[in-house]
Structure formats: structure tokens, C-alpha cells
Amino acid sequence: MTKKIIIFILFIILSNNLFSQSSYTSYGYGVIKEIDYLSTQDTLVTNRTPGEWWFGISGGLNGLMSIGTIRVPRVSEKPINLLTDDEFITFPGGFGSGFNIGLYGEWRPNDSDLGIILKLLYDKRNNSSKTEPSTDTLQTFYEHQLTQSYLTISLAANYRLPIEGLNLFGGFDFDFLLNHDSKWRKEFINTGRIDQFHPDSSLGVKTRFGINIGISYDIYTLDMYRGLRVFLSPYFSLQAGTNNFNDFGSSQNLIFARLGLSVKSSFDEKKYDTLKFNPSFKQAPKAIARINERGINVPQTKQFIAAALPIEKASPPKENIAPVTSETPTVEVTEKVSPTEAPQKKLYSFKVGEEKVFNYPTSSATSISQDMRDYLDELAEFMKSNPNVRVRIQGHSDGTGGSPEINMKRSEDRANAINRYLRAKNIPQSRLFPVGYGNTKPLASERTEEGRRINRRVEIIIEK
């Protein structure tokens, strides 16, 4: 039944496209910029920054080490104040384990590396200890088991270290005892156990105070609903505090380590900027020639025609008249420009996390079609406007190549052709990641021509 519920939840999540983008980076506290082209031909730019408040769940395992001693009465018929020292069993320190689970909250301003963490945990701790065996034939010894459950309020400062994703935290724990179970039994090394556990009348310490210090690592996991960031944050911490057992003259304390995982999320803060479409925009005129005293310069062909226009020389100076010199002005000849129409509407819009798929007409085809050129031209402009965007180019083939090597070569050629096209558009190689998979990742059956057409494809994935 549980498996069916989990499968149903996953189906609902995937079918409703909750995940608007996937991330290949471990750190996601930066600004996410989204660009949408509206039906009005305006451009909407959305800048998303993480919120200051984070909420989630936290849980993990406890490893315990007890320090000090526990004294419990050997007999329960007599009042405690009438027992002698010989009627008590004294247990040394020991080891144990446990777990914790609860709610997680964090506040951290966007412009600060320092934040505050608050956890509300159910914390269960099991600890056991044994006395040394006696020197008699049976080698008698005693075993004590202590189980305590606490409501723990943990308050800590959290500092973001220079190493990406790594945090250092430290603070205080306040433990409130919920349940206390203390019992002991007699054992014999040579004959085994012949005695049941005997509960004692101890009450435990109702309130306990401790300090903690630890490290955590934030892993950017997913972006839901284009506005809810989710992080996984594994952590390790050490904790020590006041005594947890003071009954019957005992004095025992616990030092323990926690190893766990926090899942936290935050709603992004969004700022919008609309770039209005300008219908009166006109392209700048292009010069067809420039004429000066050295000749005619035709920029389009890079040709020069010397002495295209005769330069009139100044007349010899007359007597008592100062000579006059004249510089020939530069004459600009340009084509007549008529008003142009509004820029053509873009065919594609781009968002981080989107995937575009193009198929190939034949098994051996690797060239770029006109549709692909139109898409890649606009993609190149998008990448120039968004310098943090990367593109993963994944080439695939069908299974008709005759050998895995040929199929792999075709898929790599398809990815590399797109890579070269974008490089020619001045996109640096450091932002392009071409890879070929051959026919190892088919999407459809190879038994039909339509299935083979679907499989020979290239996938262009926009990442950040």
C-alpha cells in the first residue's frame, strides 16, 4: 500500500510539471533570471532571489557516550534512605545510540553570510553500561539500560563559509524530558542470563541544557513552481551539556554526535522589469561608399579607387596677397534609407531548464536544417544576453549504423555540428558541452521508420 501511495504522488508531481528547471550545480543562492517574450512583443525579465526565511524538516542518528556513574538500588523493598552502599549497584560510563526528527527553520538576509537556525526535535537516546565481572566462578556482572526521550529546542548561529555550499554552525540545546526508563539485570559470563530486567524508581533530569557545534553542506536540489527552491543539507554536529541522571547520588552526563539531513525550502523574491517594444525603431543606414581626398573607400568590398575625384589646387599667390590654402572636405555618400518596418517577432523564447529536440530525416544526416539555424541564431543572442547560461548538446542516433562505433560517430557529429555553429556566433567553448550517446538512449521502438526517426535526434538543454 505504501509503495502505491509513493508511486501515485510521484505520478502527480511529474504529470503536473512541478519542476520547472533542473540544476547541475550544488549551489543555488544566486539570482535566477528568466526572460519571457510576451504576446504584445514586449519582453518580461524576472529576477528571482532566495527568500530570507527557510522551512523544512530535519532528522538523523545519534551516537552517544556517557561520562560519570549511575547508582541504582539492588533491592526495592527497603526505602532508599535506609539502603547502605553495598545495596547499590554502581555502573560506569557506556555507549549508546538514538535518533532525532523534527521541524527546521532558518532566517538569513540575502546580503549576509550569517543566519539563525531553529530546530524543534523529538530526540530519543538509548544508553547502556556494564560493571566489571566478579572474580567468582560464575563471573557475575550487571548491565544497565537507560532510555530517555526529549523535546529538544536547538538554537544556533549559521555562518556561510568561503567554500561554496559549506556552513559552520553553533549554539544551544534545551532538552525537556518526555520519557525516562531505567532498568538493570544480572548476568553470568559462564552460564548466560538468568535474570530479568529490574526497573528502578529513578526519575531522570527534567530539564537539560547543552551546547552544539557542527558543519553542514547545502546541495541545491530543485526549483519547484518557478519560485520555490529546495536544498538538501547533510550535517554533522557534536553536543555536550548538563547531567541527564542525578538520582540515588548518581552523576552521569552525555556527549554525543549527530549525523543527519535537513530538507529546507524557500519562496523566491521576484522583481519584474518589462522592456517595451518600440515599433518606430529603424535600422541605422549602411554606407555604400566614402569619398575623400585619397580616393573612394567601398566598405563592402574593401576596394579602394585612387584619385576618384580631381582635387583643385590653389592658385599661385598674387603680390601683396596672402596665400590661401583650402583642405578638401570629406564627402560621405550613403544610400537613401526608407523607413523600415518594426523588427520581426522572435520565433522562440528561452528559459533555464528547457530542452529543445530536433530530429533528422535520414540515419546518416548530420547537417543543420534551416529550422535549427533559426533556433540557434536566437539561442546565441539569448546566451550573449545571459552570460551565466550554458548549453548541453546531446546527440543521438538510431540503430541502423551497422555497429556501435558508427552510431556513436553519427551522434557525435550531430552534437559537434551544433557546437561549431554556436562557436561561429562567438559563444565560447567553455559554455558549450557537446556529447554523443550513439543509440544507447532510444525514445521509441526501432522496428518502425517513425520510431527510428524519433531516435535520431539532438537535444539542446539550457542550463545555468
N, C-alpha and C positions, 0 to 999 in steps of 0.2 A: 504493500500500500504506500509506504514511504517513497519507494522508487517511482511509482506512478505520479505522485504529487510533485516530486522534483522534476520529472520529465515534462509534466504539464506546465509548470512555472517557466521552465526554460523555453518551451514552445511559445508561450505567450510573449515572453521577452523578445525573442528573435523575430516573431511574426509581426510585432508592432514596431520594429526598428528602433528600439530604445537607444541603441548605441550609435550615435551619430558620427563618431570618429574613433579610430583606434590609434594608439600611440606606441611607438617603438623606443621611447625614451623613458628612463627611470625617474625623471624629474619633471614635474609639471606645474610649478608655481609661477611660471611666466605668463605673459599676455598672449591670449589666443585671438588672432584677428580673422574675422570672417567677412567675405565680400560677396554680396548678393546683387545681381542685376535685376532691377525691378521692371514691371511691365510698362511703367512710364518712361523708360530709358534712363532713369536716374540710377545711381549706384549707392547702395547702402553698405556702409562699413561698420561692423560691430566689433568693438574691442572688449574682450572679456578678461577680467582679472579675478583671482580667487577671492572668496569672501573671507571676512575676519573670523567667523565662527565655524567650527568644525564639530560634527557629532557622529557617533558611531557606537560600536561595541568593541570590547576588549576581553581577552581571555588567555590563559596559559597554564603552565605547570609550575609547581613549587618544589624546590629541593631544600630540605630542612636539616639543620644541625643544632642540637640542643646543647647548652652550656650550663653547668651547675648540677645540682642534685634535686631529686624528688624523694620525699619520705612519705610512705603510706603505712597505715596500721596493719599489722599482721592478723589481728583479731578484731572483730566488730562487736563483740558482746559487751565490752567494757567502755565506759566514757573515755573520750580522748584525753582528758586532763588527768586520768588515772593510769595511763599507759606509761611503762618505762621505756627506755631507749631500746632495750632488747626486743620489745614488742613492735618495733617499727622496722620496715624494710627500706633501705636506702639505695636508690638507683642512680647511677652516674648518667652523664650525658649520652645521647644517642643520635640516630639519624632517622629521617622520615621523608615523606613526600606529601603532595596535595595538589590542589588546582584552584584557580580563581576565574570568575567570569562576571561580566557586568557591563555597565554603560561607560562611554567615553565622551569627553567634551574638551575642546581646546579653543582658546582665543589667542589670535596673533595678528597684529596690524600688518597690512601689506608692506609698509615701508620699514619694518623692523624684523630683526633676526631673533628677537626674544618673545616668547609667548608663555601662556599658562595652561597647564593640563589639570583637569579634574576627572577622577575616576570614582565610580561607585560600584564596589565589587562584593560578590559573595565569595568568601575565601575560606576554604576548608584545608586543615592541616592535620596530618597523622604523624605521630612520632612514637618510636619505641626504643627501649633501652633494657639492658640485661645486667644482672650482677655477675661477679666472678664466680665460677663453680667452687663448691666447697672441696675440701681435701678428703672427704669420706669416700667410701666405696661407690656410692651412687652418684657422686659429684653433683650434688643438688645446686640448682641456681634458680633465680626468679626473673621473670620477664614482666615488664610494664608497658602498657599501651595507652597512649593519650590521644584522643581525637577532639579537636576543637573547631568550631565554625564561627566565623566572624563576619560582621558587616564592616567593610573597610572603606573609609573615605581617604583617597590619596590625592594630595595637592602638591604639584611640582612646577618648577620653572623649566621651560624647554628652550634650549638655545640651538639655533641652526649653525652648524659648523661650516668652515670654508669648503670642506669636502662635499661634493654635490649629494644631497639627499640625507646626509648624516646629521643626527641631532644628539645633544647631550642634555640630560635632564636630571633633576634632583629636587627633593622636597620632603614632605612629611606624610606619615600614615597615621590615621586614627582608627583603632580597632575596637569594635563593640561586640562583646561575646554574645553569640546566639545559642550555642550548644556546647556542653562540656561532658565528656565521657572518659573517666579514668578507671582502669582496672588492671589487675595483676594475676599471675598464676605461677605455680611451682612446676619446675621441670627437672628431669634427671637425664644426664647425658647417656648413661649406660642402658636405661630402660625406657626412655621416651616420656611423653607427657602422661601423667596420671591424675592431673588436677584440672578443674575448670577455672575459667577466669572469675575473679572475685572483684566486683565493683567496690570502690571506696566512696566515702562521703565528701570528697573534696568538691569545691565549688568553682575553682579557677579564678582568674583575674577578670573582672567585668570589663574594664577599660584598659586599653594598652596604647602606648604612644611609641612611634618609631620614625626613623629617617630612611630615605631611599636615594639611590643614585644609579644611573644606568645610561645606556645608549640605545638609539633606535635608528632605523633606516627607512625613509619614505620611498615607496615604489608607486609611481603614477600608473594606475591600472586601467581606468577607462573614463570616458566622458559620456554621461547619460543626458538625454534630452537637450543636447547642445547647451548645457548650463550647469550640470551637476558633476563635479569632479570627485572621483573615488580613489583613495590611496590605500594600499596595504602597508602596514608599518610594523615589521617584526622588531622585537625589543628584548633586551637582557638587562636585568637590574639586580642589585643587592639591597637587602633590608635588614636592619637591626633595631632593637628597641628595648623597652622595659620588660620586666618579668611577665611570663604567662602562667606561672604556677607558684603560689606562695603558701598553700595550705600545709598544715602539720609541720611548720618550720622549714618548708622547702624553699628553694631559691633557684628557679630554672628560667633561662632565657633562650630565645630562638634567634639564630642568624640563618637567613635563607635567601636563595636566589630564585628569581622569576624569569622564565623563558616563555614568551608568548607572542601574540599577534593582535594588533589593533586594526580595525577596518573603519576608516573615517571618511566623511564626505562633506562637501561644502557647496552651496549655491554660488555661482559666479555673480559678480557685479558687472553689469553691462553698461557701456556707453556707446551711443549711436551717433554716426556722422553721415549725413546724406549729401552726396555730390550731385548737384543738379545738372541735368542735361542741358546743353547750350545749343539750341537749333540754329543760331546765327553764326556759329563757328565756321570760318573759312580757312582753307589751307593756304599757307604762305605761297606767293608766286615763285616760280623757279626761273632763274636767269638762264637765257639761252646763249648769251654772249656778253663779254665785257670788252670795251674798246678803249685803249689808252695809247699814249704816245709810243709804246713799244710794240703795239700790234693788237690783234684780236685774240682773246682767250675764250675758247669754247669749252666750258667745264665738262660737258657730257662726253666729249671725245678726247679731251686732254691734248688737243692740237692747237698750235699757235701759227698764226699767219702774220709774218713780219711786215711792218710798214703798210698796213691796210689803208690807212688814211694819210695823205701827204700832210706834213707839218709845215705851215707857213712860217718862214724865217722872218725875223725883224729886219726892217730897212736899215741901211747904214746911217749912223747918226749924222745930222747936219751940224754945221758950225754953230756954236753958241747954244746948241740944244742938247740937253742931257739925253743920253741913250735910254731907250725904253725897252725893257725885256718883258716878255709875256710867257707864262707857262701854259702849255696846252692842257685844258681841264680834262679830267677823266669822264668819259661818257658811258653811262650804263644803259644797255639795251635789253629790255626784258619783254617777255611775251605778254600779250594782253590777257588779263585774267578776268573771267566772268565769275559772278557769284556762284559758289558751289552749294550743293545741297547738304543737308545735315549728314554727319558721319553715319555710316551703315551700322545698324544694330548688331551687337555681338551675338554670335550663334551659341556660345557656351558660357556657363557660369562654373566657377571652381570653388571647392571647399576642401579643407584639410580632411582626409579620411575617405574622399571619394575615389571611386575606381571606374575607369573607362576601358571598355573592351572593344577591340577591332578584330574582325575575322578576315581570313584570306581566302580568295576564290579557288586556289589550287594548292596541292600539297607542297609544291616546290616554291610557291610565291613568297618573296621576302620584301618586295619593294613597297614603298609608301604610297597609298592611294591619295586622291585629291581630298577626300573626307578627312583622312588622317592629317594631311598638311594643314587644312583649315583649323583642325583642333589643336595641332602642335603650335601653330602660329599664335593663337590666343593663349595657349598654355605658357609659351615663352614670355609673353607680355605679363601674364599673371606672376610668373616666377621673378621677373625683374622688379615688379612692384612689391613682392613679398620675399625679401632676401633670406628668410629663415625656412622657406619651403623647400622640401626635397622631393624627388620623384623616383619611385621604384618601377623599373620597366621589366616585366616578366614575359618572356617569350615561350610559346608552346607549339607543339606540332601534333599532327595525327600520327597513326602508327603505320603508315604506308611507305615509310622511307626505306624499308628493307633491312635496316639494322639500327640498334640504339644509337650508334655513333652518328649516322646520317640524320636521324631525328633530332638529336641534340644539336648538331651543327645548324639545322634549319631554324630551330628555336633561338639559338644564339644570334644567328644572322638577323632575325626579325627584331630582337631587342637592340642589337648594335646599330641597325639602320636608324631606328628612332633616336638612339643616343647620339649618333653623328648629326642628325638633323637639328637637334636641340643645341648641340655644341656649335653648329654653324650660326645659331641665333644668339651666340655669346653667353650661353649658360655654362658655367664652369663644371668640369667633370666631378668636382667634389660634391655636387648636389644631384648627381645622376647615378643611379645604381642599376645597370642592366644585368640581367641574368637569364639563362636559358634552362628550361626544365625538360626538354625533349617531349616525349609522350607519356611522362610519368604522372601527370595530373589531368587526366581526361575529365570532361564535364558530361559527356554523352557517350552512347554506345558507338563503337567503331564499325558496327555491322551495316550502317546506312550511310549514304553520302551526306545527309543532313547532319548526322552525328559527327562525322569526320570534319565537316565544315565548322561546326561549333568548337571542336577541339583545337583546330589550327587557328590560333589567336595570339594576340598580345594584350597584356593587361597593364594599364598605366595607373599607378596608385600615387596619390598626392599625400605626402607625409610632412611632419614638422619635427 
